[in-house]
C-alpha cells in the first residue's frame, strides 16, 4: 500500500495533498505554527504542523506535528506526534516542565 507523504491541515484534521500544495503552505511559515509559548527572554516552545510525514517505517499514522524547545537547557529538544490533540497536550506539558526546570536553574544560581 502506498503512503501519502504530503499533508495540509484543515482545522485540527490533516488531509493528504499534492506536493505543490504542501510547498505553498511553507511560504507563510506562521500558518504552520500551531502554538508558541515564551518561557523567558531566552526560552520558547513551539508546536508546528510539519506538512511532511516523518514516519520512517510503514506502520501507523503519519507523524506530522512537532514540539521544539528553543534556548536554555532543553534547547533543540523536540517530540513528534501523529495528532493535533496530542501535539497540543504535549505542548502544554512541555511548557510546564520547562518552567519547572527554569525555576530550578534560577534557584541554583542564587
Phi, psi and omega in degrees: 000133180279137178262147171284148179250326186250144184218156171236160182253128178242097188069243177252010184246130177269150182223141175300148178209163176292156181305322182293330176290317178298317180296323180297324181290338179283346179292332175240086186299337179298335178289339183270344178279115182272319181218142177219128181230126175267120181270319178205184178298332184258345190233130175223158176233130180236139171240127186233159169267122185282323180083346177235134178294121180262010177288134182263347177248177183269353184267143174087173181286163181294147176264110191232358184233148181215138171249130185231135174262131179242118178096162177071192182300328184266010184309127178087352177288139180213161172225149178238152189220165180257353181219153177300315184299317178294317179300317180295314179298311182293328176304309182294323178294317180294320176303315179298316180297318179293321175304313180299313180298318180297319177297321178294319179297319179294321179294326179290329185276354181279000000 
